[in-house]
């Protein structure tokens, strides 16, 4: 049986539509491609947004702000030398944009002016680091994107 060009076009359209439907269904029902919000508590975050802006401005006003250095086996978070590290408190929030299951928070408990996060604790790829910290009842905030 010989297929004419009209039948070939119909077969091509059917194959193309099947191909598109396969990918739509794959994206819809696969848990690997969840269409989730960036943050679960998005609307509650909006209320504290001004406080976060003020804390970020406090951090920028410092002579020396936090620095994050990538070493061979770890990330080093260096707090300003002008502050006594024992009086610094807060949290380090590691946010993974591609997979919220990898996100974690670390309470800041310093034994020196540096905090070390081992590289093996972080999956390869992009991480957004947000450090909310306090010293003498003044709030500071530092954000940076790092790659492991």
Residue pairs with C-beta under 8 A, 6 or more apart in sequence:
3 11
26 33
27 33
36 100
38 97
39 45
51 139
52 132
52 141
54 139
55 132
55 139
55 140
55 141
56 140
56 141
56 142
56 143
58 138
58 139
58 140
58 141
59 65
59 66
59 140
59 141
59 142
62 80
62 82
62 140
63 80
63 82
64 80
64 81
64 82
65 80
65 142
66 77
66 78
66 79
66 80
66 131
66 133
66 142
67 77
67 78
68 75
68 76
68 77
68 78
68 129
68 144
68 146
69 75
69 76
69 78
70 76
70 146
70 148
71 119
73 118
73 119
73 120
74 116
74 117
74 118
74 119
75 116
75 117
75 119
75 122
75 146
75 148
76 114
76 115
76 116
77 92
77 114
77 115
77 116
77 117
77 129
77 131
78 113
78 114
79 85
79 88
79 110
79 113
79 114
79 115
79 133
80 113
81 113
83 135
85 110
85 111
85 112
85 113
86 110
87 135
87 136
88 108
88 110
88 133
88 134
88 135
89 107
89 108
89 133
89 134
90 107
90 108
90 131
90 132
90 133
90 134
90 140
91 105
91 106
91 107
91 108
91 131
91 132
91 133
92 105
92 106
92 108
92 115
92 117
92 129
92 130
92 131
93 103
93 104
93 105
93 106
93 129
93 130
93 131
93 132
94 102
94 103
94 104
94 105
94 106
94 117
94 122
94 127
94 128
94 129
95 103
95 127
95 128
95 129
95 130
96 102
96 103
96 123
96 125
96 126
96 127
96 128
97 126
97 128
98 125
98 126
99 123
102 123
106 115
106 117
108 115
108 131
108 133
119 148
122 148
123 148
124 148
125 147
125 148
126 145
126 146
126 147
127 145
127 146
127 147
127 148
128 143
128 144
128 145
129 142
129 143
129 144
129 145
129 146
130 141
130 142
130 143
131 140
131 141
131 142
131 143
132 139
132 140
132 141
133 139
133 140
133 141
133 142
134 140
